[in-house]
Amino acid sequence: MLIMQELKIYNTYSRSIEKFEPLKPPFVGLYLCGPTVYGNPHLGHVRGPVFFDIMHRYLKHLGYKVRFVRNITDVGHLVNDADEGEDKIGKLARLEKLEPMEVAQFYTNRYHEMLNVLNLIPASIEPRASGHIIEQIEMIETIISEGYAYESCGSVYFDVLKYSKTHDYGKLSGRVIEDLIAGAGNEARELEGQEEKKNSNDFALWKKAGPEHIMQWNSPWSKGFPGWHIECSAMSKKYLGDVFDIHGGGMDLLFPHHESEIAQSTACSSRNPAKYWVHHNMITINGQKMAKSLNNGIGVREFFTGEHPLLEKAYTPMTLKFFILMAHYRGTLDFSNVALQAAEKGLSRLLTSSETLEKINPSPTSSINIKKIIDECYQALNDDLNTPILISKLFELVTYINSVDAQLASISNEDLRLLKTSFHAFVFEILGLQKEQSAKNNKLDGVMQMLLRMRDEAKQNKNYALSDEIRSKLAALGFEIKDGKEGSSYSIS
């Protein structure tokens, strides 16, 4: 148990780095806004799950007992994130002549496939918005009773101006309520449905459904459907309580989604629902956010097949993951083939060193201070989960491992045990990397082992011409052969 490690994380709400102190240690409640399941996951969907998987893994590594809740939005998220228009899933269901839940299940399965190939730990609980309509209705009733919401024409809206008289609406996102009102102007009043609201900034908690709207439920106000924001407030409250430790999501959710969540939950319990608000930045392409709505996303499956005009080649799931980890989660990460190929080479070097580490032999003394570098690895993680610094420290260890293997440096038996344990923990347990079957599957490995045995036999029989021919032809195909004391091995270069 390593809870004595002092983890610090950036809290968007306070705009500062804060020491992580859970509300009820050793328990940690972590809520992450999950996907709206109406399309295949693309590269822009990967960064959030990968980063919060690292957070989840590191908290567990430190000895915390984590309840990780990630929702599935399968109702209530309208086109263009507005309060009017069609439900994103309902629209696709109508166009494809499918049941909405058929669409939602299909793309939920695709999302889970992405999580699996990236070796991400499953959520402790994965609630769906459509399965928590009762909880959302109950929460809306409480908000109305507290005087912060009103019914209009069968819909219910949150009264932003009334809430702002006693609370700081806009603190999370840095928006100023006066600027929001001025920015909305009279023009917004003319938009469809705005006449139902007291103010154009008021957001829907419940919408009355028109006859064309496929997904609708009974409520005290009308037959309709919940607003987008209320689902996360209701589900986080149900599974983590009125106040929990960490609420995560992308920077694009700061406003209006997370700002509205805080308002709804505070209206019910008089408290901000999360102690720490943690946001990851976007993956961009030519400086623009990658998103389905902008039609500039590279599908995750395309990434693995290389079948996209922007991709020079196919990349493996772990290459994608390593590419993401090479940048700090709060900075933007711009897509490029150069960066991906650098990640591919770096990952190969890291994983190869983990195999080399198992073969090296100890000496009486060590050439460097292993504990110092391992402490620096922890310092990097404790400093707002700084994975780029962690990776740079791991490559210091890689250089040392290779030097010991080449007998250019030495390591004591005690340090070797420490290095093996720590290197494995950082690479596989915390970063969640793994050796990929896609590059070295069983059939390919079987063929390669057969060729290596043929080459070894040729060398034993002093048929060096055949041995060299096998090596050179494999090299031409991208296979690197290494001869060691315990026989030959191969890697894919």
C-alpha positions in Angstrom: 0.0 0.0 0.0 1.6 3.3 -1.1 -1.0 5.9 0.0 1.8 7.8 1.6 2.7 9.0 -1.9 1.4 12.6 -2.2 -0.6 12.8 -5.4 -1.4 16.3 -6.7 -4.0 16.9 -9.4 -5.2 20.0 -11.3 -8.6 21.0 -10.2 -10.4 22.9 -13.0 -12.9 24.4 -10.5 -10.2 26.1 -8.4 -7.7 26.5 -11.4 -4.9 25.2 -9.2 -2.9 22.1 -8.5 -4.2 20.5 -5.2 -3.1 17.7 -3.0 -5.5 14.8 -3.5 -7.3 14.0 -0.3 -10.3 11.8 -0.8 -13.5 12.4 1.2 -13.6 8.9 2.8 -10.1 7.3 2.4 -9.2 4.7 1.3 -12.4 4.9 -0.8 -12.4 7.0 -4.0 -15.4 7.9 -6.1 -14.6 8.7 -9.7 -17.2 9.7 -12.3 -16.5 10.1 -16.0 -18.8 11.3 -18.7 -19.0 8.5 -21.2 -20.0 8.5 -24.9 -23.2 9.3 -26.7 -23.5 6.1 -28.7 -24.7 7.0 -32.2 -21.5 6.4 -34.2 -18.3 4.4 -34.3 -15.6 5.7 -31.9 -12.9 7.8 -33.6 -9.4 9.0 -32.5 -10.9 11.9 -30.6 -12.8 9.5 -28.3 -9.6 7.7 -27.2 -7.8 10.3 -25.1 -10.4 10.6 -22.2 -10.7 6.8 -21.6 -6.9 6.3 -21.8 -6.1 9.1 -19.4 -8.8 8.2 -16.8 -7.7 4.6 -17.1 -4.2 5.8 -15.9 -5.8 7.7 -13.1 -7.9 4.7 -12.1 -4.8 2.4 -12.3 -2.6 4.7 -10.3 -5.1 5.3 -7.6 -5.4 1.5 -7.2 -1.6 1.1 -7.3 -1.5 3.6 -4.4 -3.8 1.4 -2.4 -7.1 3.2 -2.8 -10.4 1.3 -3.4 -11.9 3.0 -6.5 -15.5 3.0 -7.6 -15.3 4.1 -11.2 -18.6 5.1 -12.8 -18.8 5.9 -16.5 -22.2 6.5 -18.1 -23.6 5.7 -21.5 -25.7 8.5 -23.0 -28.4 6.8 -25.0 -31.1 9.4 -24.7 -31.5 13.2 -24.3 -28.5 14.4 -26.2 -29.9 16.5 -29.0 -28.3 17.4 -32.3 -25.9 20.4 -31.9 -26.1 20.0 -28.1 -29.2 22.2 -28.1 -32.5 22.2 -26.3 -34.4 21.8 -29.5 -34.2 19.4 -32.4 -33.8 15.6 -32.7 -32.2 13.2 -30.3 -28.9 12.1 -31.9 -29.7 8.4 -31.5 -33.4 8.8 -32.4 -32.4 10.6 -35.6 -30.1 7.8 -36.7 -32.7 5.1 -35.7 -35.3 6.9 -37.9 -33.0 7.1 -40.9 -31.8 3.5 -40.6 -35.3 2.2 -39.7 -34.1 0.6 -36.5 -35.1 0.7 -32.8 -33.2 3.5 -30.9 -31.9 0.9 -28.4 -30.7 -1.2 -31.3 -28.6 1.7 -32.5 -27.4 2.4 -28.9 -26.5 -1.2 -28.3 -24.6 -1.6 -31.5 -22.4 1.5 -30.9 -22.0 0.7 -27.2 -20.5 -2.7 -28.3 -18.2 -0.9 -30.7 -17.1 1.5 -27.8 -16.4 -1.5 -25.6 -14.3 -3.2 -28.4 -12.2 0.0 -28.5 -11.7 -0.1 -24.7 -10.8 -3.8 -24.8 -8.1 -3.5 -27.5 -6.5 -0.6 -25.6 -6.4 -2.7 -22.5 -8.5 -0.3 -20.4 -9.9 -1.5 -17.0 -13.8 -1.8 -17.3 -15.8 0.7 -15.2 -17.1 -0.5 -11.8 -20.6 0.6 -12.9 -21.7 1.7 -16.4 -25.2 3.1 -16.1 -27.3 4.1 -19.1 -29.4 7.3 -19.1 -32.4 5.4 -20.4 -32.3 3.1 -17.4 -32.4 6.0 -14.9 -35.4 8.0 -16.1 -37.1 7.7 -12.6 -34.0 9.1 -10.9 -33.9 12.0 -13.3 -37.6 12.8 -12.8 -37.1 12.7 -9.0 -34.2 15.1 -9.2 -36.1 17.5 -11.5 -39.0 17.5 -8.9 -36.5 18.4 -6.2 -35.0 21.3 -8.3 -38.6 22.6 -8.9 -39.4 22.4 -5.2 -36.3 24.3 -4.3 -37.4 27.1 -6.7 -34.7 26.7 -9.3 -36.8 25.3 -12.2 -40.1 26.0 -13.8 -42.6 24.2 -16.1 -43.5 25.7 -19.5 -45.7 24.1 -22.1 -45.0 20.6 -20.7 -41.2 21.1 -20.6 -39.1 22.0 -17.5 -36.3 24.5 -17.6 -33.6 25.3 -15.1 -33.8 29.0 -14.0 -30.2 30.2 -14.5 -30.8 33.8 -13.5 -32.5 32.9 -10.2 -29.8 30.4 -9.4 -27.1 33.0 -10.2 -28.5 35.4 -7.6 -27.2 33.1 -4.8 -24.7 30.9 -6.6 -21.7 31.3 -9.0 -23.0 29.9 -12.3 -20.0 30.0 -14.6 -17.2 29.5 -12.1 -16.1 26.2 -13.6 -15.9 27.4 -17.2 -15.0 31.0 -16.4 -18.2 32.3 -18.0 -19.7 35.5 -16.6 -23.5 35.4 -16.4 -23.8 39.0 -17.5 -21.8 38.2 -20.6 -23.9 35.1 -21.3 -27.1 37.2 -21.1 -25.6 39.9 -23.4 -24.3 37.3 -25.8 -27.6 35.6 -26.1 -29.3 38.9 -27.1 -32.8 39.2 -28.6 -31.7 37.0 -31.6 -31.8 33.9 -29.5 -35.4 34.6 -28.6 -36.4 34.1 -32.2 -34.9 30.5 -32.2 -37.3 27.6 -32.2 -38.5 26.8 -28.7 -36.9 29.9 -27.0 -40.3 31.4 -26.4 -40.9 28.7 -23.7 -38.0 30.0 -21.6 -37.9 32.9 -19.1 -34.3 33.5 -20.4 -32.5 32.1 -23.4 -29.7 30.8 -21.1 -32.1 28.5 -19.2 -31.5 24.9 -20.1 -33.9 22.0 -20.4 -34.3 19.5 -17.6 -37.3 17.8 -19.3 -38.6 18.2 -22.8 -42.1 17.5 -24.0 -41.9 15.2 -27.0 -43.5 15.9 -30.3 -45.3 13.1 -32.1 -42.3 12.5 -34.3 -39.9 12.0 -31.4 -39.3 8.2 -31.0 -37.9 8.1 -27.5 -40.3 9.4 -24.8 -41.5 8.5 -21.3 -44.3 9.5 -19.0 -43.6 12.2 -16.4 -45.6 14.6 -14.1 -45.2 17.3 -16.8 -45.7 15.6 -20.1 -44.8 12.6 -22.2 -41.2 13.4 -23.1 -37.6 12.9 -22.4 -34.9 14.2 -20.0 -32.4 16.9 -20.9 -28.8 16.0 -21.6 -27.3 17.5 -18.4 -29.6 16.0 -15.8 -28.6 12.4 -16.6 -25.0 12.7 -15.2 -26.2 14.5 -12.1 -28.8 11.8 -11.4 -26.5 8.8 -12.0 -23.5 10.2 -10.2 -25.7 10.9 -7.2 -27.2 7.4 -7.3 -23.9 5.6 -7.4 -21.5 8.0 -5.7 -23.6 10.1 -3.4 -24.4 13.8 -3.2 -20.6 14.6 -3.1 -17.8 12.4 -4.5 -14.1 12.8 -5.1 -13.4 13.2 -8.9 -15.6 14.2 -11.8 -13.8 13.8 -15.2 -14.4 14.6 -18.8 -13.1 16.5 -21.8 -12.5 20.3 -21.9 -15.3 20.5 -24.5 -17.8 19.5 -21.7 -16.8 22.4 -19.4 -19.7 24.5 -20.8 -22.6 23.9 -20.8 -22.6 20.3 -19.7 -20.4 20.3 -16.5 -21.5 23.9 -15.6 -25.1 22.7 -15.7 -24.3 19.6 -13.7 -22.9 21.7 -10.9 -26.0 23.9 -10.9 -28.5 21.0 -10.9 -26.7 19.1 -8.1 -26.1 22.2 -6.0 -29.8 23.2 -6.4 -30.6 19.7 -4.9 -28.0 19.3 -2.1 -26.5 22.8 -1.7 -23.1 21.4 -2.5 -20.8 21.1 -5.5 -21.1 17.4 -6.5 -17.4 16.8 -6.9 -14.4 17.8 -4.9 -12.1 17.7 -7.9 -13.0 18.5 -11.5 -10.5 17.0 -13.9 -10.5 17.7 -17.6 -8.4 16.3 -20.4 -7.6 18.4 -23.6 -8.5 17.4 -27.1 -6.8 15.5 -29.9 -6.7 17.9 -32.8 -6.1 17.6 -36.5 -4.5 20.6 -38.2 -5.3 22.5 -35.1 -9.0 21.7 -35.1 -10.8 19.6 -32.5 -11.5 16.1 -33.8 -15.2 15.3 -33.6 -18.0 13.4 -35.3 -20.0 16.6 -35.6 -17.1 18.2 -37.6 -16.7 15.1 -39.8 -12.9 15.1 -39.3 -12.5 12.0 -37.1 -10.3 9.1 -38.0 -12.2 6.0 -36.9 -10.4 3.7 -34.4 -10.8 0.7 -36.7 -9.4 2.7 -39.6 -6.4 3.5 -37.4 -5.7 -0.2 -37.0 -6.2 -1.0 -40.7 -4.5 2.1 -42.1 -7.5 2.6 -44.4 -7.8 6.4 -44.1 -6.3 9.1 -46.4 -4.5 10.8 -43.5 -2.8 7.6 -42.3 0.5 6.6 -43.9 0.2 3.1 -42.5 -1.7 1.0 -39.9 -0.8 1.4 -36.2 -1.4 -1.0 -33.4 -3.6 -0.2 -30.3 -0.6 0.1 -28.0 1.1 2.5 -30.4 -2.1 4.7 -30.3 -2.1 4.4 -26.5 1.6 5.3 -26.2 1.2 8.2 -28.6 -1.5 9.6 -26.2 0.6 9.1 -23.1 3.6 10.9 -24.6 1.8 14.2 -24.1 0.4 15.6 -20.8 -3.3 15.2 -20.6 -4.0 18.9 -20.1 -2.2 19.9 -23.3 -3.6 19.6 -26.8 -2.3 16.6 -28.8 -2.1 17.2 -32.6 -2.4 14.2 -34.9 0.6 13.4 -37.1 2.1 10.3 -38.7 5.6 11.5 -37.6 4.6 11.5 -33.9 2.8 8.2 -34.3 5.8 6.5 -35.8 8.0 8.0 -33.1 5.6 6.4 -30.6 5.8 3.1 -32.4 9.6 3.0 -32.2 9.6 4.2 -28.5 7.0 1.6 -27.5 9.0 -1.2 -29.2 12.1 -0.2 -27.4 10.3 -0.1 -24.1 8.7 -3.5 -24.5 11.9 -5.1 -25.8 13.7 -3.8 -22.7 11.2 -5.5 -20.4 12.2 -8.8 -22.1 15.9 -8.0 -21.8 15.5 -7.2 -18.1 14.4 -10.8 -17.5 17.7 -12.1 -18.9 20.4 -9.9 -17.4 22.6 -11.2 -14.6 23.4 -9.3 -11.3 26.8 -8.2 -10.2 28.1 -7.2 -6.8 27.5 -3.5 -7.3 25.3 -1.2 -9.4 26.6 1.5 -11.8 23.8 3.9 -11.1 21.3 4.8 -8.3 18.2 2.8 -9.3 16.1 4.0 -6.4 16.6 7.6 -7.3 15.2 7.1 -10.8 12.3 5.1 -9.5 11.5 7.8 -7.0 11.6 10.3 -9.9 9.0 8.1 -11.7 6.7 8.4 -8.8 7.3 12.1 -8.6 6.2 12.5 -12.2 3.0 10.6 -11.6 2.3 12.5 -8.3 2.8 15.8 -10.2 -0.7 15.8 -11.9 -0.1 12.4 -13.6 2.7 13.7 -15.8 3.1 10.7 -18.1 5.6 12.4 -20.5 8.1 12.8 -17.6 7.4 9.3 -16.4 8.1 7.9 -19.9 11.4 9.9 -20.1 12.5 8.4 -16.8 11.6 4.9 -18.0 13.8 5.5 -21.0 16.7 6.3 -18.7 16.1 2.9 -17.2 15.9 1.4 -20.7 19.3 2.8 -21.6 20.7 1.3 -18.3 19.1 -2.1 -18.9 20.6 -2.3 -22.4 24.0 -1.2 -21.0 23.9 -4.0 -18.4 22.8 -6.5 -21.1 25.8 -5.4 -23.2 28.1 -5.7 -20.1 28.9 -2.0 -20.2 27.3 -1.5 -16.8 26.5 -3.5 -13.7 23.6 -4.0 -11.3 23.4 -5.6 -7.9 21.1 -8.4 -7.1 19.0 -6.2 -4.8 18.7 -3.4 -7.4 17.8 -5.9 -10.0 14.9 -7.2 -8.0 13.8 -3.6 -7.4 14.1 -2.7 -11.0 12.2 -5.7 -12.3 9.3 -5.0 -9.8 9.1 -1.3 -10.5 9.6 -1.4 -14.2 6.8 -4.0 -14.6 4.6 -1.9 -12.3 5.1 1.4 -14.3 4.9 -0.1 -17.8 2.2 -2.8 -17.4 0.3 -2.1 -14.2 0.0 1.7 -14.3 0.4 2.6 -18.0 -1.5 -0.5 -18.9 0.7 -1.3 -21.9 0.9 -4.9 -23.2 2.7 -7.0 -25.7 0.5 -7.1 -28.7 -0.8 -10.3 -30.3 -1.5 -8.4 -33.4 2.2 -8.0 -34.1 3.2 -11.4 -32.8 0.3 -13.7 -33.0 0.5 -17.4 -32.4 0.6 -18.5 -36.0 3.3 -16.0 -37.0 5.2 -16.9 -33.9 5.0 -20.6 -34.7 6.4 -20.0 -38.3 9.2 -17.7 -36.9 10.3 -20.2 -34.3 10.5 -22.9 -37.0 12.7 -20.6 -39.1 14.9 -19.8 -36.2 15.4 -23.5 -35.4 16.3 -24.1 -39.1 18.8 -21.3 -38.9 20.3 -22.6 -35.7 20.6 -26.1 -37.2 22.3 -24.6 -40.3 24.8 -22.8 -38.0 25.5 -26.0 -36.0 26.1 -27.8 -39.3 28.4 -25.0 -40.4 26.1 -24.1 -43.3 26.7 -20.4 -42.8 25.5 -19.5 -46.2 22.0 -20.8 -45.4 22.1 -19.2 -41.9 22.9 -15.8 -43.4 20.4 -16.2 -46.2 17.6 -16.9 -43.7 18.7 -13.9 -41.6 18.9 -11.5 -44.6 15.6 -12.5 -46.1 13.8 -12.1 -42.7 15.5 -8.7 -42.4 14.1 -7.6 -45.8 10.7 -8.5 -44.5 11.1 -6.4 -41.4 12.2 -9.0 -38.9 15.2 -8.4 -36.7 17.1 -11.5 -35.5 19.1 -11.3 -32.2 21.5 -14.1 -31.2 21.9 -14.6 -27.4 23.3 -17.1 -25.0 19.9 -18.8 -24.7 19.3 -19.0 -28.4 17.9 -16.7 -31.1 15.0 -14.4 -30.8 13.2 -12.0 -33.2 11.4 -8.7 -33.1 9.4 -6.8 -35.7 11.2 -3.7 -36.7 
